[in-house]
Amino acid sequence: MMKARIVIGLDGKVQMVTDEGTFEEGSEKLERVLKALNLEGIDIAMTQPPEQHRHGPDGEHLTTGGKSVHLHAA
Amino acid sequence: MPCNGVAVVLAQIANVDAENQRILSEIDEKTLDLLLVKFMGKVGYELEKSGSFWSARAVNAGALAELQIARGDTFKFQINNGRVIVRGGPDGMQDKIASFLNLVAGKRRQAQVVDKLKKIGVKVNKTKSASNGAVVLSVEV
């Protein structure tokens, strides 16, 4: 089992974040959760490909999604 | 502190408006009536139901100052299949009640998703509410 956080908005937006393991493992697990929810009758889909979210040595957020890389200050 | 290797997935539940209507239509009448009476009481109105129509009478002029209501002002409204139809109310009242209904539906949807997560084997360790109404779960997947 992998520790994660799931945020469910009142507007139907859902954010899922793994707190440990690798990006690949986390993405796979979270995608599996979405598929399982679909099978349970929750019509939910990803709005963008999984991203990798990291903190750099100075505390800045580094977010990598697909081929694009975003850098924004903490 | 570095924390690498974190995966983020953003998702959206489809057709939220239609879902809200469906969820609201599934709430039993007594429960929805009680929620409406409580909400309208908070915003300054007393409610009386006749058939499927509610009569609302302002009892606290200050509670809805932004809607410019005065004590004794009345209007009628009806909830039909999760949609509110206001007759004669102050400007903004339709939106106010609709927002409240969306809040009720949204909270129920959150509870349904949490139940489904548990059903599919996600271990929910901790649940808290964010200031924007979101439910934040600490889980194991």
Backbone of each chain as ProteinMPNN parsed JSONL, in Angstrom:
{"seq_chain_A": "MMKARIVIGLDGKVQMVTDEGTFEEGSEKLERVLKALNLEGIDIAMTQPPEQHRHGPDGEHLTTGGKSVHLHAA", "coords_chain_A": {"N_chain_A": [[0.848, -1.203, 0.0], [0.379, 2.282, -0.653], [0.999, 5.508, 0.582], [-1.241, 8.214, 0.199], [-3.039, 11.151, -0.905], [-6.373, 12.236, -1.291], [-8.418, 14.577, -2.747], [-11.633, 15.751, -2.778], [-13.691, 17.764, -4.492], [-16.533, 20.021, -4.105], [-17.548, 20.522, -6.546], [-17.165, 18.332, -8.117], [-14.579, 17.971, -8.933], [-11.603, 16.095, -8.65], [-8.65, 15.449, -6.948], [-5.769, 13.554, -6.861], [-3.015, 12.453, -5.07], [0.056, 10.867, -4.725], [2.126, 10.139, -1.957], [4.448, 8.822, -1.619], [6.877, 6.445, -2.943], [7.543, 5.813, -6.479], [7.111, 7.994, -9.363], [6.072, 6.552, -11.524], [5.005, 4.252, -10.286], [3.114, 5.452, -8.627], [1.457, 6.832, -10.471], [0.387, 4.68, -11.852], [-1.022, 3.364, -9.83], [-2.904, 5.317, -9.102], [-4.291, 5.668, -11.47], [-5.418, 3.186, -11.607], [-7.157, 3.327, -9.461], [-8.977, 5.206, -10.43], [-10.075, 3.782, -12.585], [-11.286, 1.687, -11.195], [-13.199, 3.118, -9.779], [-14.78, 3.936, -11.892], [-15.807, 1.475, -12.663], [-17.415, 1.055, -10.534], [-19.461, 2.694, -11.023], [-19.057, 5.43, -10.881], [-18.754, 8.135, -12.86], [-15.985, 9.191, -13.907], [-13.109, 10.947, -15.038], [-9.688, 11.458, -16.045], [-8.404, 14.751, -16.259], [-6.116, 15.648, -17.311], [-2.867, 14.385, -18.281], [-1.097, 12.272, -15.883], [0.975, 13.939, -13.478], [4.288, 14.729, -12.349], [5.209, 15.752, -9.241], [7.399, 17.655, -7.527], [9.566, 18.794, -4.898], [12.175, 21.057, -5.037], [15.648, 21.554, -4.028], [15.631, 24.046, -2.807], [13.125, 24.283, -1.875], [11.316, 24.937, -3.806], [8.522, 24.277, -6.018], [8.475, 21.663, -8.322], [7.029, 20.671, -11.199], [6.278, 18.087, -13.319], [4.803, 17.227, -16.267], [3.969, 14.974, -18.713], [5.583, 15.993, -21.599], [6.022, 18.527, -20.908], [7.431, 20.948, -18.676], [6.945, 22.531, -15.663], [7.782, 25.223, -13.601], [7.349, 26.588, -10.548], [7.381, 29.009, -7.97], [7.526, 28.228, -4.437]], "CA_chain_A": [[0.0, 0.0, 0.0], [1.154, 3.518, -0.803], [0.29, 6.642, 1.186], [-1.681, 9.196, -0.798], [-4.117, 12.062, -0.493], [-7.418, 12.428, -2.305], [-9.229, 15.758, -2.445], [-12.866, 15.689, -3.57], [-14.346, 19.069, -4.441], [-17.991, 20.046, -4.201], [-17.896, 20.649, -7.963], [-16.859, 17.093, -8.834], [-13.147, 17.85, -9.235], [-10.918, 15.184, -7.735], [-7.195, 15.485, -7.067], [-5.163, 12.429, -6.152], [-1.56, 12.666, -4.975], [0.766, 9.873, -3.916], [3.135, 10.789, -1.119], [5.67, 8.006, -1.559], [7.087, 5.615, -4.118], [7.997, 6.518, -7.68], [6.07, 8.575, -10.202], [5.461, 5.484, -12.326], [4.158, 3.426, -9.403], [1.995, 6.274, -8.168], [0.534, 7.06, -11.595], [-0.307, 3.425, -12.145], [-1.985, 3.102, -8.743], [-3.997, 6.29, -9.146], [-5.105, 5.345, -12.656], [-6.191, 1.99, -11.25], [-8.249, 3.786, -8.594], [-9.986, 5.829, -11.299], [-10.757, 2.708, -13.334], [-12.148, 0.964, -10.253], [-14.357, 3.984, -9.506], [-15.637, 3.833, -13.081], [-16.516, 0.184, -12.611], [-18.408, 1.171, -9.454], [-20.537, 3.585, -11.468], [-18.689, 6.846, -10.8], [-18.28, 8.55, -14.19], [-14.889, 10.125, -13.613], [-12.003, 10.802, -15.994], [-8.561, 12.381, -15.867], [-8.51, 15.961, -17.084], [-4.808, 15.821, -17.936], [-2.023, 13.24, -17.931], [-0.487, 12.35, -14.542], [2.137, 14.818, -13.372], [5.203, 14.468, -11.248], [5.307, 16.97, -8.451], [8.548, 17.516, -6.636], [10.146, 19.989, -4.289], [13.607, 21.146, -5.26], [16.457, 21.749, -2.801], [15.304, 25.31, -2.157], [11.72, 24.287, -1.488], [10.433, 25.306, -4.912], [7.76, 23.166, -6.578], [8.828, 21.282, -9.689], [5.953, 19.824, -11.669], [6.564, 17.586, -14.652], [3.67, 16.508, -16.839], [4.242, 14.623, -20.103], [6.836, 16.567, -22.071], [6.175, 19.902, -20.431], [7.95, 21.096, -17.314], [6.549, 23.814, -15.076], [8.489, 25.544, -12.374], [6.756, 27.731, -9.858], [7.941, 29.206, -6.626], [6.706, 27.737, -3.331]], "C_chain_A": [[0.883, 1.252, 0.0], [0.347, 4.68, -0.206], [-0.039, 7.683, 0.126], [-2.729, 10.109, -0.174], [-5.112, 12.18, -1.636], [-8.28, 13.603, -1.858], [-10.446, 15.734, -3.378], [-13.591, 17.018, -3.413], [-15.858, 18.958, -4.513], [-18.443, 20.062, -5.662], [-17.535, 19.415, -8.788], [-15.411, 16.972, -9.268], [-12.495, 16.947, -8.185], [-9.418, 15.262, -8.01], [-6.626, 14.337, -6.24], [-3.642, 12.573, -6.21], [-0.954, 11.541, -4.161], [1.896, 10.58, -3.172], [4.424, 9.987, -1.013], [5.765, 7.141, -2.809], [7.561, 6.444, -5.301], [6.807, 7.099, -8.429], [5.32, 7.48, -10.964], [4.513, 4.639, -11.473], [2.906, 4.195, -8.991], [0.966, 6.491, -9.258], [-0.301, 5.821, -11.853], [-1.389, 3.153, -11.093], [-3.187, 4.038, -8.844], [-4.9, 6.04, -10.354], [-5.977, 4.125, -12.379], [-7.382, 2.37, -10.357], [-9.366, 4.396, -9.445], [-10.782, 4.767, -12.063], [-11.728, 1.959, -12.428], [-13.383, 1.792, -9.904], [-15.336, 3.943, -10.679], [-16.468, 2.558, -13.035], [-17.589, 0.188, -11.53], [-19.506, 2.178, -9.803], [-20.255, 5.064, -11.318], [-18.081, 7.237, -12.154], [-17.226, 9.646, -14.007], [-13.753, 9.871, -14.597], [-10.92, 11.81, -15.673], [-8.747, 13.594, -16.764], [-7.176, 16.299, -17.751], [-3.934, 14.627, -17.539], [-1.442, 13.393, -16.52], [0.755, 13.233, -14.568], [3.037, 14.353, -12.238], [5.426, 15.774, -10.512], [6.438, 16.794, -7.458], [8.9, 18.857, -6.009], [11.648, 19.96, -4.529], [14.344, 21.44, -3.964], [16.14, 23.05, -2.072], [13.821, 25.41, -1.791], [10.772, 24.657, -2.61], [9.697, 24.069, -5.44], [8.224, 22.917, -8.001], [7.749, 20.315, -10.152], [6.235, 19.386, -13.092], [5.36, 16.81, -15.156], [3.916, 16.248, -18.304], [5.568, 15.218, -20.515], [7.052, 17.973, -21.526], [6.679, 19.93, -18.991], [7.552, 22.489, -16.819], [7.353, 24.025, -13.805], [7.788, 26.747, -11.758], [7.213, 27.797, -8.422], [6.983, 28.713, -5.561], [6.044, 28.905, -2.638]], "O_chain_A": [[1.973, 1.271, 0.572], [-0.85, 4.809, -0.467], [0.784, 7.991, -0.736], [-3.227, 9.866, 0.925], [-4.731, 12.219, -2.806], [-8.802, 13.623, -0.744], [-10.307, 15.702, -4.6], [-14.051, 17.355, -2.322], [-16.398, 17.933, -4.929], [-19.565, 19.671, -5.981], [-17.594, 19.448, -10.017], [-15.037, 15.986, -9.904], [-12.799, 17.03, -6.995], [-8.976, 15.155, -9.154], [-6.963, 14.173, -5.067], [-3.068, 12.789, -7.277], [-1.387, 11.278, -3.039], [2.532, 11.496, -3.695], [5.385, 10.43, -0.383], [4.847, 7.11, -3.628], [7.929, 7.61, -5.158], [5.655, 6.749, -8.171], [4.091, 7.487, -11.035], [3.385, 4.348, -11.87], [1.795, 3.664, -9.005], [-0.236, 6.359, -9.029], [-1.515, 5.89, -12.045], [-2.512, 2.768, -11.418], [-4.334, 3.617, -8.693], [-6.12, 6.182, -10.269], [-7.114, 4.034, -12.844], [-8.47, 1.808, -10.484], [-10.547, 4.137, -9.213], [-12.006, 4.848, -12.169], [-12.846, 1.637, -12.83], [-14.478, 1.25, -9.752], [-16.552, 3.92, -10.491], [-17.664, 2.561, -13.328], [-18.553, -0.576, -11.597], [-20.372, 2.476, -8.98], [-21.129, 5.884, -11.599], [-17.027, 6.732, -12.54], [-17.529, 10.838, -13.961], [-13.467, 8.726, -14.947], [-11.184, 12.871, -15.109], [-9.199, 13.467, -17.902], [-7.12, 17.138, -18.65], [-4.234, 13.937, -16.565], [-1.31, 14.509, -16.019], [1.489, 13.267, -15.555], [2.603, 13.679, -11.303], [5.793, 16.782, -11.115], [6.42, 15.874, -6.64], [8.565, 19.915, -6.54], [12.312, 18.96, -4.256], [13.719, 21.563, -2.911], [16.352, 23.155, -0.864], [13.327, 26.483, -1.442], [9.558, 24.693, -2.41], [10.194, 22.948, -5.321], [8.352, 23.851, -8.793], [7.574, 19.252, -9.557], [6.412, 20.223, -13.977], [4.944, 15.835, -14.531], [4.061, 17.194, -19.079], [6.582, 14.98, -19.858], [8.135, 18.541, -21.666], [6.381, 19.037, -18.198], [7.8, 23.492, -17.487], [7.57, 23.092, -13.033], [7.658, 27.795, -12.39], [7.405, 26.781, -7.755], [5.767, 28.766, -5.744], [5.305, 28.712, -1.672]]}, "seq_chain_B": "MPCNGVAVVLAQIANVDAENQRILSEIDEKTLDLLLVKFMGKVGYELEKSGSFWSARAVNAGALAELQIARGDTFKFQINNGRVIVRGGPDGMQDKIASFLNLVAGKRRQAQVVDKLKKIGVKVNKTKSASNGAVVLSVEV", "coords_chain_B": {"N_chain_B": [[12.292, 20.841, 2.152], [13.285, 18.084, 0.227], [10.96, 16.138, -1.727], [10.675, 13.831, -3.676], [9.315, 12.006, -6.519], [6.5, 11.989, -6.533], [3.245, 11.417, -7.57], [0.685, 13.059, -9.371], [-2.695, 13.207, -10.018], [-5.269, 14.652, -11.793], [-8.732, 14.824, -11.885], [-12.135, 14.687, -13.108], [-15.499, 14.488, -12.248], [-18.076, 13.481, -14.356], [-20.678, 15.401, -15.987], [-21.802, 17.086, -13.883], [-23.896, 18.871, -13.227], [-26.24, 17.552, -14.099], [-25.949, 15.294, -12.539], [-26.178, 16.422, -10.02], [-28.884, 17.109, -10.027], [-29.992, 14.573, -10.188], [-29.105, 13.434, -7.787], [-30.348, 15.119, -5.932], [-33.019, 14.594, -6.495], [-33.214, 12.121, -5.497], [-33.124, 12.364, -2.806], [-35.016, 11.937, 0.111], [-38.238, 13.442, 0.59], [-38.884, 14.566, 3.102], [-36.399, 14.887, 4.34], [-35.113, 16.695, 2.609], [-36.864, 18.828, 2.883], [-36.45, 19.523, 5.576], [-33.791, 20.358, 5.46], [-34.034, 22.57, 3.799], [-35.69, 24.261, 5.32], [-34.008, 24.78, 7.443], [-31.833, 26.044, 6.167], [-33.101, 28.302, 4.957], [-34.039, 29.509, 7.225], [-31.66, 30.337, 8.368], [-30.933, 32.329, 6.592], [-32.859, 34.146, 7.064], [-35.602, 33.669, 6.691], [-38.921, 32.417, 7.274], [-40.524, 29.369, 6.626], [-43.348, 27.917, 4.945], [-45.145, 25.14, 3.931], [-47.177, 24.244, 1.189], [-48.768, 21.901, -0.517], [-46.724, 21.371, -3.253], [-45.474, 23.733, -3.133], [-43.547, 26.266, -1.538], [-44.029, 28.81, 0.838], [-42.356, 31.686, 1.612], [-41.434, 33.836, 4.238], [-40.034, 36.846, 5.202], [-38.321, 37.194, 8.187], [-36.222, 38.274, 9.407], [-34.731, 41.015, 8.692], [-32.093, 41.801, 8.421], [-30.587, 39.577, 7.829], [-30.378, 38.879, 5.169], [-29.179, 41.057, 3.849], [-27.858, 41.764, 1.521], [-29.615, 41.061, -0.407], [-31.598, 42.857, -0.142], [-33.979, 42.578, 1.42], [-37.017, 43.058, 3.239], [-38.488, 42.982, 6.494], [-41.232, 40.798, 6.665], [-41.575, 40.605, 3.942], [-42.613, 38.502, 1.279], [-42.378, 35.483, -0.66], [-42.798, 32.894, -3.134], [-41.718, 29.533, -3.731], [-40.611, 26.603, -5.506], [-39.369, 23.29, -5.519], [-38.36, 21.359, -8.078], [-37.642, 18.337, -9.37], [-34.977, 18.648, -8.469], [-34.435, 21.222, -9.257], [-34.789, 24.69, -8.618], [-37.575, 26.852, -8.59], [-38.387, 30.093, -8.444], [-40.888, 32.341, -7.429], [-41.575, 35.59, -7.562], [-39.642, 36.407, -5.743], [-36.888, 38.214, -4.145], [-34.267, 39.767, -6.146], [-31.692, 37.553, -6.994], [-32.399, 35.573, -5.24], [-33.197, 33.148, -6.395], [-30.729, 32.164, -7.344], [-29.431, 31.955, -4.925], [-30.83, 29.924, -3.538], [-30.505, 27.88, -5.38], [-27.72, 27.574, -5.277], [-27.466, 26.618, -2.702], [-28.791, 24.153, -2.961], [-27.06, 22.903, -4.751], [-24.855, 22.685, -3.106], [-25.795, 20.882, -1.193], [-26.159, 18.643, -2.853], [-23.542, 18.334, -3.748], [-22.17, 17.67, -1.391], [-23.333, 15.238, -0.819], [-22.483, 13.795, -3.018], [-19.731, 13.754, -2.569], [-19.69, 12.131, -0.286], [-20.629, 9.784, -1.411], [-18.537, 9.158, -3.171], [-16.45, 8.741, -1.38], [-17.426, 6.468, -0.057], [-17.38, 4.664, -2.203], [-14.655, 4.604, -2.754], [-13.725, 3.317, -0.472], [-14.981, 0.914, -0.859], [-13.664, -0.116, -3.079], [-11.286, -0.789, -2.034], [-9.529, 1.16, -1.147], [-7.78, 2.424, 1.551], [-8.967, 4.462, 3.969], [-7.533, 6.681, 6.034], [-7.763, 9.118, 7.347], [-10.024, 11.856, 7.489], [-10.814, 15.102, 6.456], [-12.246, 18.433, 6.294], [-11.862, 20.956, 3.858], [-11.544, 24.567, 3.673], [-12.896, 25.418, 1.442], [-14.908, 23.644, 1.137], [-14.156, 21.238, 0.122], [-13.441, 17.731, 0.483], [-10.846, 16.247, 2.202], [-8.833, 13.537, 2.013], [-6.704, 11.335, 3.759], [-5.055, 8.642, 2.601], [-4.433, 5.133, 1.808], [-3.289, 3.555, -1.048]], "CA_chain_B": [[12.749, 19.445, 2.21], [12.928, 17.439, -1.04], [10.063, 14.987, -1.671], [10.551, 13.458, -5.076], [8.577, 10.801, -6.87], [5.093, 12.091, -6.184], [2.379, 11.475, -8.757], [-0.525, 13.859, -9.196], [-3.716, 12.971, -11.042], [-6.439, 15.52, -11.678], [-9.856, 14.182, -12.565], [-13.409, 15.395, -13.002], [-16.709, 13.679, -12.375], [-18.795, 13.988, -15.534], [-22.081, 15.864, -15.94], [-22.087, 17.394, -12.483], [-25.223, 19.49, -13.098], [-27.251, 16.495, -14.206], [-25.756, 14.455, -11.366], [-26.76, 17.135, -8.878], [-30.341, 16.953, -10.109], [-30.326, 13.175, -9.876], [-28.88, 13.231, -6.351], [-31.391, 15.84, -5.191], [-34.319, 13.938, -6.684], [-33.195, 10.874, -4.734], [-33.236, 12.656, -1.367], [-36.438, 11.857, 0.456], [-38.853, 14.768, 0.688], [-38.798, 15.1, 4.476], [-35.017, 15.305, 4.598], [-34.847, 17.912, 1.853], [-37.675, 19.886, 3.513], [-35.776, 19.958, 6.801], [-32.586, 21.1, 5.069], [-34.472, 23.869, 3.261], [-36.185, 25.088, 6.426], [-32.833, 25.187, 8.215], [-31.079, 27.014, 5.366], [-33.848, 29.548, 4.798], [-34.059, 30.125, 8.551], [-30.369, 31.008, 8.557], [-30.862, 33.547, 5.792], [-33.834, 35.116, 7.538], [-36.981, 33.408, 6.268], [-39.728, 31.318, 7.792], [-41.146, 28.671, 5.494], [-44.572, 27.143, 5.127], [-45.321, 24.36, 2.703], [-48.539, 23.93, 0.781], [-48.576, 21.08, -1.712], [-45.295, 21.349, -3.597], [-44.968, 25.117, -3.055], [-43.149, 26.845, -0.268], [-44.188, 30.246, 1.03], [-41.277, 32.177, 2.473], [-41.707, 35.17, 4.801], [-38.828, 37.389, 5.833], [-38.499, 37.512, 9.602], [-34.994, 38.935, 9.862], [-34.363, 41.867, 7.558], [-30.649, 41.959, 8.298], [-29.906, 38.34, 7.462], [-30.107, 38.843, 3.727], [-29.081, 42.471, 3.501], [-27.433, 41.944, 0.127], [-30.782, 40.853, -1.285], [-32.484, 43.978, 0.149], [-35.306, 42.145, 1.846], [-37.555, 43.745, 4.412], [-39.287, 42.093, 7.336], [-42.598, 40.612, 6.178], [-41.572, 40.301, 2.506], [-42.914, 37.087, 1.022], [-42.299, 34.948, -2.029], [-43.057, 31.448, -3.206], [-40.81, 28.769, -4.581], [-40.883, 25.181, -5.662], [-38.224, 22.481, -5.952], [-38.893, 20.382, -9.016], [-36.536, 17.521, -9.907], [-33.686, 19.211, -8.11], [-34.305, 22.61, -9.73], [-35.645, 25.613, -7.87], [-38.31, 27.855, -9.374], [-38.814, 31.121, -7.493], [-41.899, 33.27, -7.945], [-41.754, 36.848, -6.836], [-38.633, 36.645, -4.717], [-35.933, 39.283, -4.438], [-33.202, 39.413, -7.081], [-30.622, 36.753, -6.402], [-32.904, 34.483, -4.397], [-33.154, 31.903, -7.172], [-29.334, 31.693, -7.319], [-29.094, 31.615, -3.543], [-31.389, 28.608, -3.216], [-29.851, 26.917, -6.284], [-26.378, 27.313, -4.731], [-27.639, 25.76, -1.533], [-29.106, 22.803, -3.443], [-25.813, 22.353, -5.301], [-24.025, 22.343, -1.953], [-26.347, 19.632, -0.638], [-25.843, 17.559, -3.799], [-22.086, 18.16, -3.758], [-21.77, 16.955, -0.174], [-23.763, 13.836, -0.961], [-21.609, 13.156, -4.007], [-18.468, 13.504, -1.877], [-19.876, 10.96, 0.581], [-20.735, 8.597, -2.277], [-17.204, 8.836, -3.692], [-15.69, 8.161, -0.262], [-17.922, 5.092, 0.114], [-16.889, 3.835, -3.323], [-13.213, 4.418, -2.566], [-13.563, 2.275, 0.55], [-15.456, -0.348, -1.447], [-12.677, -0.66, -4.026], [-10.098, -1.207, -1.301], [-8.689, 2.27, -0.698], [-7.876, 2.54, 3.006], [-9.075, 5.871, 4.362], [-7.0, 6.82, 7.4], [-8.158, 10.375, 7.973], [-10.881, 12.687, 6.644], [-11.073, 16.444, 6.984], [-12.88, 19.332, 5.317], [-11.129, 22.183, 3.547], [-12.411, 25.744, 3.818], [-13.721, 25.569, 0.233], [-15.914, 22.587, 1.121], [-13.598, 19.976, -0.379], [-13.101, 16.708, 1.46], [-9.447, 15.858, 2.024], [-8.641, 12.212, 2.6], [-5.383, 10.705, 3.815], [-5.418, 7.272, 2.257], [-3.421, 4.215, 1.288], [-3.826, 2.975, -2.28]], "C_chain_B": [[12.334, 18.737, 0.922], [11.941, 16.288, -0.835], [9.752, 14.562, -3.097], [9.653, 12.241, -5.258], [7.118, 10.827, -6.502], [4.271, 12.23, -7.462], [1.099, 12.228, -8.435], [-1.476, 13.555, -10.35], [-4.891, 13.892, -10.764], [-7.562, 14.89, -12.483], [-11.133, 14.978, -12.318], [-14.554, 14.4, -13.144], [-17.567, 14.313, -13.469], [-20.201, 14.475, -15.187], [-22.546, 16.215, -14.53], [-23.49, 18.019, -12.301], [-26.329, 18.439, -13.115], [-27.176, 15.567, -12.99], [-26.373, 15.1, -10.133], [-28.278, 16.966, -8.86], [-30.761, 15.548, -9.699], [-30.205, 12.938, -8.369], [-29.999, 13.891, -5.543], [-32.745, 15.137, -5.313], [-34.389, 12.63, -5.9], [-33.281, 11.099, -3.22], [-34.712, 12.612, -0.994], [-36.956, 13.244, 0.847], [-38.687, 15.387, 2.075], [-37.397, 15.633, 4.77], [-34.715, 16.614, 3.891], [-35.631, 19.092, 2.446], [-36.966, 20.436, 4.748], [-34.535, 20.799, 6.479], [-32.955, 22.491, 4.568], [-34.918, 24.81, 4.371], [-35.008, 25.638, 7.23], [-32.061, 26.277, 7.468], [-31.818, 28.351, 5.286], [-33.979, 30.276, 6.134], [-32.782, 30.913, 8.798], [-30.316, 32.317, 7.775], [-32.05, 34.482, 6.061], [-35.286, 34.87, 7.185], [-37.623, 32.279, 7.073], [-40.434, 30.679, 6.609], [-42.433, 27.976, 5.897], [-44.836, 26.416, 3.827], [-46.801, 24.088, 2.45], [-48.436, 23.19, -0.545], [-47.091, 21.024, -2.022], [-44.682, 22.744, -3.524], [-44.6, 25.502, -1.63], [-43.489, 28.327, -0.281], [-43.11, 30.681, 2.009], [-41.61, 33.587, 2.936], [-40.477, 35.647, 5.553], [-39.119, 37.751, 7.286], [-37.281, 38.243, 10.164], [-34.427, 39.749, 8.707], [-32.864, 41.936, 7.337], [-29.949, 40.745, 7.719], [-29.554, 38.284, 5.986], [-29.999, 40.271, 3.203], [-28.724, 42.672, 2.032], [-28.572, 41.731, -0.85], [-31.848, 41.926, -1.049], [-33.903, 43.518, 0.489], [-35.731, 42.943, 3.07], [-38.403, 42.751, 5.195], [-40.719, 42.018, 6.777], [-42.679, 40.352, 4.683], [-41.844, 38.811, 2.305], [-42.615, 36.728, -0.438], [-42.569, 33.457, -1.973], [-41.968, 30.776, -4.032], [-41.166, 27.292, -4.548], [-39.583, 24.485, -6.052], [-38.794, 21.379, -6.835], [-37.734, 19.621, -9.665], [-35.172, 18.158, -9.66], [-33.453, 20.632, -8.58], [-35.246, 23.492, -8.924], [-36.288, 26.609, -8.83], [-38.872, 28.85, -8.372], [-39.829, 32.032, -8.168], [-41.985, 34.488, -7.03], [-40.71, 37.145, -5.777], [-37.715, 37.793, -5.083], [-34.878, 38.806, -5.442], [-32.141, 38.599, -6.358], [-31.118, 35.579, -5.582], [-32.862, 33.145, -5.111], [-31.737, 31.302, -7.112], [-28.938, 31.212, -5.923], [-29.586, 30.202, -3.193], [-30.735, 27.539, -4.098], [-28.452, 26.563, -5.77], [-26.456, 26.379, -3.528], [-27.917, 24.318, -1.967], [-27.865, 22.125, -4.028], [-24.863, 21.919, -4.186], [-24.481, 21.019, -1.342], [-25.968, 18.458, -1.54], [-24.341, 17.268, -3.789], [-21.601, 17.376, -2.552], [-22.162, 15.479, -0.259], [-22.874, 13.091, -1.947], [-20.249, 12.826, -3.365], [-18.579, 12.245, -1.013], [-19.961, 9.684, -0.253], [-19.361, 8.168, -2.783], [-16.359, 8.208, -2.589], [-16.124, 6.71, -0.03], [-17.376, 4.169, -0.966], [-15.392, 3.58, -3.189], [-12.955, 3.298, -1.552], [-13.922, 0.918, -0.049], [-14.417, -0.971, -2.37], [-11.333, -0.955, -3.344], [-9.147, -0.096, -0.901], [-8.89, 2.411, 0.814], [-7.881, 4.014, 3.384], [-8.65, 6.008, 5.819], [-7.533, 8.057, 8.108], [-8.999, 11.185, 6.98], [-10.997, 14.063, 7.273], [-11.687, 17.309, 5.889], [-12.005, 20.552, 5.111], [-12.102, 23.361, 3.612], [-13.298, 25.959, 2.579], [-14.756, 24.46, 0.092], [-15.401, 21.259, 0.6], [-13.342, 19.024, 0.782], [-11.68, 16.252, 1.166], [-9.215, 14.546, 2.768], [-7.159, 11.849, 2.629], [-5.645, 9.219, 3.646], [-4.178, 6.416, 2.008], [-4.021, 3.535, 0.08], [-2.947, 1.801, -2.725]], "O_chain_B": [[11.161, 18.777, 0.551], [12.07, 15.536, 0.132], [8.702, 14.893, -3.647], [9.286, 11.553, -4.305], [6.544, 9.785, -6.186], [4.571, 13.059, -8.322], [0.509, 12.057, -7.369], [-1.095, 13.639, -11.517], [-5.437, 13.916, -9.661], [-7.365, 14.475, -13.625], [-11.192, 15.829, -11.432], [-14.565, 13.573, -14.056], [-17.757, 15.529, -13.498], [-20.819, 14.019, -14.226], [-23.556, 15.702, -14.05], [-24.181, 17.719, -11.327], [-27.224, 18.434, -12.27], [-28.199, 15.113, -12.478], [-27.002, 14.433, -9.311], [-28.876, 16.714, -7.814], [-31.736, 15.353, -8.973], [-31.078, 12.327, -7.753], [-30.528, 13.306, -4.597], [-33.519, 15.089, -4.357], [-35.471, 12.093, -5.664], [-33.483, 10.159, -2.452], [-35.556, 13.175, -1.692], [-36.22, 14.088, 1.359], [-38.388, 16.573, 2.208], [-37.237, 16.695, 5.372], [-34.138, 17.531, 4.476], [-35.126, 20.213, 2.503], [-36.887, 21.648, 4.946], [-34.263, 21.807, 7.131], [-32.274, 23.47, 4.873], [-34.58, 25.994, 4.375], [-35.006, 26.798, 7.642], [-31.684, 27.296, 8.047], [-31.228, 29.406, 5.52], [-34.026, 31.505, 6.176], [-32.808, 32.007, 9.36], [-29.728, 33.297, 8.233], [-32.224, 35.485, 5.369], [-36.122, 35.757, 7.355], [-36.962, 31.327, 7.489], [-40.888, 31.371, 5.697], [-42.589, 27.512, 7.027], [-44.759, 27.005, 2.749], [-47.561, 23.751, 3.358], [-48.066, 23.77, -1.566], [-46.285, 20.672, -1.16], [-43.5, 22.919, -3.82], [-45.256, 25.113, -0.663], [-43.269, 29.017, -1.276], [-42.971, 30.117, 3.094], [-42.017, 34.433, 2.139], [-39.948, 34.952, 6.42], [-40.042, 38.512, 7.578], [-37.323, 38.766, 11.278], [-33.724, 39.217, 7.848], [-32.405, 42.107, 6.207], [-28.849, 40.856, 7.179], [-28.539, 37.701, 5.605], [-30.656, 40.637, 2.228], [-29.202, 43.6, 1.379], [-28.501, 42.172, -1.997], [-32.895, 41.902, -1.696], [-34.885, 44.002, -0.073], [-34.898, 43.435, 3.832], [-38.96, 41.807, 4.634], [-41.33, 43.038, 6.459], [-43.723, 39.927, 4.187], [-41.365, 37.971, 3.067], [-42.608, 37.588, -1.318], [-42.567, 32.844, -0.905], [-41.376, 31.388, -4.92], [-41.909, 26.816, -3.69], [-38.791, 25.024, -6.824], [-39.609, 20.569, -6.391], [-36.946, 20.197, -10.415], [-34.322, 18.195, -10.55], [-32.387, 21.197, -8.332], [-36.359, 23.089, -8.589], [-35.649, 27.133, -9.742], [-39.723, 28.507, -7.552], [-39.659, 32.44, -9.317], [-42.415, 34.4, -5.88], [-40.893, 38.068, -4.983], [-37.757, 38.292, -6.208], [-34.626, 37.608, -5.574], [-31.746, 38.929, -5.24], [-30.343, 34.678, -5.26], [-32.532, 32.124, -4.509], [-31.563, 30.108, -6.866], [-28.225, 30.222, -5.757], [-28.847, 29.396, -2.628], [-30.444, 26.435, -3.636], [-28.043, 25.403, -5.818], [-25.632, 25.48, -3.359], [-27.351, 23.376, -1.411], [-27.646, 20.93, -3.828], [-24.159, 20.917, -4.308], [-23.668, 20.154, -1.018], [-25.515, 17.416, -1.064], [-23.922, 16.111, -3.819], [-20.726, 16.519, -2.672], [-21.42, 14.596, 0.171], [-22.55, 11.92, -1.752], [-19.691, 11.753, -3.594], [-17.682, 11.403, -1.008], [-19.439, 8.639, 0.137], [-19.048, 6.978, -2.825], [-15.63, 7.248, -2.837], [-15.285, 5.831, 0.168], [-16.963, 3.043, -0.689], [-14.914, 2.482, -3.474], [-12.085, 2.449, -1.749], [-13.264, -0.089, 0.213], [-14.293, -2.193, -2.443], [-10.363, -1.325, -4.006], [-8.07, -0.367, -0.37], [-10.019, 2.505, 1.296], [-6.906, 4.727, 3.144], [-9.323, 5.514, 6.723], [-7.733, 8.048, 9.322], [-8.719, 11.195, 5.781], [-11.248, 14.187, 8.471], [-11.651, 16.958, 4.709], [-11.471, 21.116, 6.066], [-13.319, 23.179, 3.607], [-14.337, 26.614, 2.67], [-15.408, 24.344, -0.946], [-16.12, 20.26, 0.628], [-13.064, 19.444, 1.905], [-11.347, 15.913, 0.031], [-9.379, 14.463, 3.985], [-6.447, 12.035, 1.643], [-6.361, 8.608, 4.44], [-3.047, 6.902, 1.999], [-5.126, 2.996, 0.151], [-3.227, 1.172, -3.745]]}, "name": "protein", "num_of_chains": 2, "seq": "MMKARIVIGLDGKVQMVTDEGTFEEGSEKLERVLKALNLEGIDIAMTQPPEQHRHGPDGEHLTTGGKSVHLHAAMPCNGVAVVLAQIANVDAENQRILSEIDEKTLDLLLVKFMGKVGYELEKSGSFWSARAVNAGALAELQIARGDTFKFQINNGRVIVRGGPDGMQDKIASFLNLVAGKRRQAQVVDKLKKIGVKVNKTKSASNGAVVLSVEV"}
